[in-house]
Amino acid sequence: MSNIAWKCLALDQDLDRSSHSLAVLGSRAYIFGGEKEPRTPIDDLLYIIDLNDGTVTTSSSKLRPSARVGAGLTADRERNLLYLWGGRQSKEMTPCDASLWIYDVTSDTWTEVKAAEDAGAEHEVPAERSYHCMAVLGDELFPPAKWNTLPSAPEPGRGGTVLCPLAFPLHRKSEPQQVLVRYGGFAGHELGSSLDVYDPSSRSWSTLSLPPTSDSTPEPRSVHALIPFPSSSTTRESGDIVALMLFGERDPAPVELGHNGAGKFHSDVWALRYTPSPADKDSNAQADIADGFSFQRVHMGHEAHPDGEERPEPRGWFGADLWTDGDGAGRVVVFGGLNGKNERLGDLWLGKLKQD
C-alpha cells in the first residue's frame, strides 16, 4: 500500500481562511480570496507563499480582482500564468461577473478579460457561479476566456466538485492522451459512487460506476481535492498512480445553520490509478477510458515538524495543488479550510507520497 508522509510548513503570517483559491507555480503557492466570517470575503490580495521556507508576500499589482469567496483559480505552467474566474463578492452572496482575470507571475500584474467583449453568435457567456472548478488541459482552459459550450457532465448538477486534468497513455506503448476527471460534489447530499471522465478528443463523457464503499471505493464527499500526481513509472502497465484525492465534507452543516455552521469532514487520502488496456488501438477506446481507473486508499504517515502535529486534521473548503520540487518529485500542498469545530484554518502541509 502507498503511504503519504506529512510535514507542516510554518508560515510567517496568520492567514486563517476557508473557501479560498490556491494554485502552485514553481516553488510558490498563490492564494486568493476566502472567508474568516461566513460568506464575507477577506480581501482582494494575492498572497504568495515560498514553499521552501514559508515566507509570505503579496502581489503589488494595482489592478486586481474584487475580494471573493468560492472562486476558481488554476495555474498554466507552460505560460507561467494564473487564471481566476467566478465566486461571490459579498455576505449577500452577490455573484462576481463573468470576467476572467489573468495573473502574470513574471510581471506581477493582473489583467481583466471581459467576457462580454468575446461573446458573439459563436460564443456564449456562462452563468455566474461559485464553488465550481477550473482546470488547464493542454492549450485549453476549462472554462476558457472565449467561451465555447462543451457537452454537459453527467447529472446531477452540483457544487463543491473537482475537475482534474490528466495526461497519460490510454493503451500500452501509445502516446499520452489528455482527459479530465471528476468525482463527488454536493447536490443536496454528498455525491460519490462514480467517476466521470471527459475526453476532449471525442468531446464526450464516460462514467465508471464504483462498487459500494469499501477499501477500494472512497466515501461520497464535496469541497475536497483531486490533483494530478506524477508517476515514477514509465510503463504504466500495472496501474500507476495518476492523481490523489484528499479530505472533503462527508456530511453537510445542520440545515438551521447553513453557511454559518460546519459539517463533518474526511481525513483520508486516496490514490487514483490507471491501468491501460493491452491494445495499442481500439475502435471503442472511449468506452474503455473510465474502465481503466481504480481507487486505492493511501496510508497516512508523518514527519516531524514544529507544532508536533502528525497530519492534517479533517477539513473541507480548503486549497490544494501539486508542487514538483527541484528533484522532480511531486508533493501535495494543502492550505487552510474549515474543520468540524467551525474554525478557519491557516496551516500549510506538504505531503510526500511513497509508492509501493
C-alpha positions in Angstrom: 0.0 0.0 0.0 1.2 3.5 -0.8 1.7 5.9 2.1 1.9 9.7 2.4 4.2 11.5 4.9 3.1 14.9 6.0 5.2 17.9 7.0 3.7 21.2 8.3 5.4 24.3 7.0 5.4 27.2 9.5 4.3 30.4 7.9 5.4 33.9 8.9 1.9 35.3 8.7 -1.5 34.4 10.0 -3.7 33.5 7.0 -6.6 31.6 8.5 -9.4 31.2 6.0 -11.7 28.8 4.0 -13.4 28.9 0.7 -10.3 30.4 -0.9 -8.4 29.5 -4.1 -4.9 28.1 -4.3 -2.6 27.3 -7.2 1.1 26.4 -7.3 3.6 27.7 -9.9 7.3 26.9 -9.5 8.1 26.8 -5.8 5.4 29.2 -4.7 1.8 28.7 -3.7 -0.6 31.5 -4.7 -3.7 32.1 -2.5 -6.6 34.4 -3.3 -9.8 35.2 -1.5 -11.7 33.2 1.1 -13.5 34.0 4.3 -13.0 34.1 8.1 -16.6 35.1 8.8 -19.2 33.1 6.8 -19.8 34.4 3.3 -17.7 37.6 3.9 -14.7 37.9 1.6 -11.5 38.7 3.4 -9.6 41.0 1.0 -8.5 41.3 -2.7 -4.8 40.5 -2.1 -2.9 37.7 -3.8 -0.8 36.0 -1.2 2.4 34.3 -2.3 4.0 31.6 -0.1 7.5 30.4 -0.7 7.2 26.6 -0.2 10.8 26.3 0.7 10.7 28.4 3.8 7.1 29.6 4.4 7.8 33.3 3.7 4.6 35.2 2.7 4.5 38.2 0.4 1.7 39.8 -1.6 1.3 40.9 -5.2 1.9 44.7 -5.7 -0.4 44.9 -8.8 -2.6 47.9 -8.6 -5.3 46.4 -10.8 -6.7 43.3 -9.2 -9.9 41.2 -8.9 -12.6 42.1 -6.3 -12.5 40.2 -3.0 -14.4 37.0 -3.3 -15.1 33.5 -1.9 -15.7 30.3 -3.8 -13.7 31.4 -6.9 -11.8 29.1 -9.3 -8.1 29.6 -9.6 -5.8 27.4 -11.7 -2.2 27.5 -13.0 -1.0 27.5 -16.6 2.5 26.1 -16.0 3.5 26.4 -19.7 2.8 30.1 -19.8 3.6 30.9 -16.1 0.1 32.4 -15.7 -2.8 32.1 -13.2 -6.5 32.2 -14.2 -9.2 33.3 -11.8 -12.9 33.2 -12.5 -16.2 33.4 -10.7 -17.0 33.4 -7.0 -19.2 35.5 -4.7 -18.2 39.0 -3.5 -20.5 39.9 -0.5 -22.2 38.5 2.5 -25.4 38.6 0.5 -23.6 36.1 -1.9 -23.6 38.6 -4.8 -22.1 36.8 -7.8 -18.9 38.1 -9.5 -19.3 39.0 -13.1 -18.1 36.7 -15.9 -14.7 38.4 -16.4 -11.7 36.2 -16.5 -8.7 37.5 -14.5 -5.2 36.5 -15.7 -2.2 37.0 -13.4 1.3 37.1 -15.0 3.8 35.8 -12.4 6.8 37.3 -14.3 5.5 40.8 -14.4 3.4 40.7 -11.2 0.3 42.1 -13.0 -3.4 41.2 -13.2 -5.3 41.6 -16.5 -9.1 41.5 -16.8 -10.7 39.9 -19.8 -14.3 40.8 -20.0 -16.5 38.0 -21.3 -18.9 40.4 -23.0 -16.2 41.5 -25.4 -15.6 38.0 -26.6 -19.2 36.9 -26.7 -21.0 36.6 -30.1 -23.1 34.4 -32.2 -20.5 31.6 -31.9 -19.7 32.1 -28.2 -21.8 32.1 -25.1 -21.2 33.6 -21.7 -21.6 31.0 -18.9 -23.9 31.7 -16.0 -22.3 33.3 -13.0 -21.3 30.7 -10.3 -19.2 29.9 -7.3 -17.8 26.8 -5.6 -17.2 25.5 -9.1 -13.9 24.1 -10.5 -11.5 25.0 -13.3 -8.6 23.2 -15.0 -6.0 23.8 -17.7 -5.6 20.9 -20.1 -3.1 21.3 -23.0 -3.9 24.6 -24.8 -7.4 25.0 -23.3 -8.7 26.4 -20.1 -11.9 24.9 -18.7 -13.7 27.3 -18.7 -11.8 29.5 -21.3 -11.8 33.2 -21.8 -13.6 32.9 -25.2 -16.4 30.7 -24.2 -17.3 27.6 -26.1 -20.1 25.3 -24.9 -19.0 21.8 -24.3 -21.0 18.6 -23.6 -22.5 18.8 -20.1 -21.2 16.5 -17.5 -23.4 13.6 -16.2 -26.2 14.6 -13.9 -26.9 15.7 -11.2 -25.7 19.3 -11.3 -23.5 20.0 -8.3 -21.3 22.4 -6.4 -18.1 21.8 -4.5 -16.8 19.2 -7.0 -13.3 18.8 -8.6 -12.0 18.7 -12.1 -8.6 17.1 -12.5 -6.5 17.4 -15.8 -4.5 14.3 -16.6 -2.3 13.1 -19.5 -1.1 9.5 -19.9 -1.2 6.6 -22.4 -4.6 5.0 -22.6 -3.1 1.9 -24.2 0.2 0.3 -23.6 3.0 1.9 -25.7 0.6 4.6 -27.0 1.2 8.3 -26.8 -0.2 10.2 -23.8 -3.8 11.4 -24.1 -5.4 14.2 -22.2 -8.6 13.7 -20.1 -10.5 15.5 -17.3 -11.7 13.5 -14.3 -14.5 14.4 -11.9 -15.5 12.9 -8.6 -18.0 13.9 -5.9 -19.7 17.2 -5.2 -22.9 18.4 -3.4 -26.4 18.2 -4.8 -28.4 18.4 -1.6 -26.3 15.5 -0.4 -22.7 14.4 -0.8 -22.0 12.6 -4.1 -19.9 9.6 -4.8 -20.2 6.1 -6.3 -19.0 7.1 -9.8 -16.0 8.7 -11.6 -16.7 10.8 -14.7 -14.1 11.2 -17.4 -14.2 13.8 -20.2 -12.3 13.0 -23.4 -11.6 16.3 -25.3 -10.6 14.4 -28.5 -14.1 13.0 -28.8 -15.9 15.7 -26.8 -17.7 13.0 -24.8 -18.0 11.8 -21.2 -17.8 8.3 -19.8 -18.6 7.1 -16.3 -17.1 4.4 -14.1 -19.6 3.1 -11.6 -17.8 2.2 -8.4 -18.8 -0.6 -6.0 -20.3 0.2 -2.6 -17.9 2.0 -0.2 -15.0 -0.3 0.7 -11.2 -0.3 0.8 -11.3 0.3 -3.0 -14.1 2.9 -3.1 -14.0 6.4 -1.4 -17.0 7.6 0.5 -19.1 10.4 -1.0 -17.7 13.9 -0.5 -17.6 17.5 -1.6 -15.4 20.6 -1.2 -12.4 18.2 -1.4 -9.3 18.0 -3.7 -8.3 15.8 -6.6 -4.9 16.7 -8.0 -2.7 15.1 -10.7 0.3 13.3 -9.5 3.5 12.4 -11.4 4.2 8.7 -11.5 7.7 7.2 -11.0 7.0 4.6 -13.7 7.3 4.9 -17.5 5.5 1.7 -18.4 2.1 2.3 -16.9 1.2 -1.3 -17.2 0.5 -2.1 -13.6 -2.0 0.6 -12.6 0.2 3.6 -11.8 -1.0 6.5 -9.6 -2.1 9.4 -11.7 -3.9 11.6 -9.1 -4.5 11.9 -5.4 -7.9 12.7 -3.7 -7.9 14.3 -0.3 -10.3 15.1 2.5 -13.6 16.9 2.0 -17.1 17.1 3.6 -18.9 13.9 4.3 -22.0 15.4 6.0 -23.2 19.0 5.5 -23.8 21.5 8.3 -27.2 21.4 10.0 -29.9 23.0 7.9 -30.7 25.6 10.5 -27.1 26.8 10.4 -26.3 26.6 6.7 -23.2 28.5 5.8 -22.9 29.7 9.4 -22.1 26.1 10.6 -19.7 23.3 9.8 -20.4 19.8 8.6 -18.3 16.6 9.2 -15.2 16.1 7.3 -13.0 13.3 6.0 -9.3 12.9 6.8 -8.4 10.3 4.3 -6.3 10.2 1.1 -7.0 8.1 -2.0 -4.8 7.3 -4.9 -6.4 7.2 -8.3 -4.7 4.6 -10.5 -5.0 4.0 -14.2 -4.3 0.7 -15.9 -4.1 1.0 -19.7 -5.7 -1.6 -22.0 -3.3 -4.0 -23.7 -4.4 -2.9 -27.2 -2.5 -0.1 -28.9 -5.6 0.9 -30.8 -9.2 0.3 -30.0 -12.2 1.4 -32.0 -14.2 1.5 -28.8 -11.5 3.4 -26.9 -13.8 6.0 -25.3 -15.8 3.3 -23.5 -12.6 1.9 -22.1 -11.1 5.1 -20.6 -13.2 5.2 -17.4 -12.9 1.4 -17.0 -9.1 1.8 -16.6 -9.4 3.8 -13.4 -9.5 2.5 -9.8 -9.0 3.9 -6.3 -6.7 2.7 -3.6 -6.6 4.0 0.0 -3.3 5.7 1.0 -1.8 5.1 4.4 -1.3 8.3 6.4 2.2 8.8 7.9 4.0 11.9 9.2 7.3 13.7 9.5 8.5 15.8 12.5 7.6 19.5 12.5 7.5 22.4 14.9 3.9 22.0 16.2 4.1 18.3 16.8 1.0 17.5 14.8 1.2 14.3 12.9 -1.1 15.0 10.0 -3.7 17.5 8.7 -6.9 17.4 10.6 -10.1 16.6 8.8 -11.3 19.5 6.7 -13.2 20.8 3.7 -13.4 24.1 1.8 -9.5 24.2 1.6 -7.0 24.8 -1.2 -4.7 22.1 -2.7 -2.4 21.7 -5.6 0.8 19.8 -6.7 4.3 21.1 -6.2 7.0 19.5 -8.3 10.3 20.2 -6.4 13.7 20.6 -7.8 14.3 16.8 -7.9 11.1 16.3 -10.0 9.3 14.7 -7.0 5.7 15.6 -6.5 4.4 16.9 -3.2 0.8 17.7 -2.3 0.3 21.2 -1.0 -2.7 21.7 1.4 -3.6 25.0 2.9 -6.4 26.2 5.2 -10.0 25.2 5.2 -12.8 24.6 7.6 -12.8 22.0 10.4 -15.6 20.3 12.2 -15.4 22.8 15.0 -16.4 25.6 12.5 -12.8 27.0 12.8 -11.0 28.5 9.8 -7.5 27.0 9.4 -4.3 28.6 8.4 -1.9 25.7 8.3 0.1 24.6 5.3 1.0 21.0 4.8 3.4 19.3 2.3 2.6 15.6 1.6 5.2 13.3 0.1 3.9 10.1 -1.5 5.8 6.9 -1.2 4.6 4.4 -3.7 4.5 0.6 -3.3 
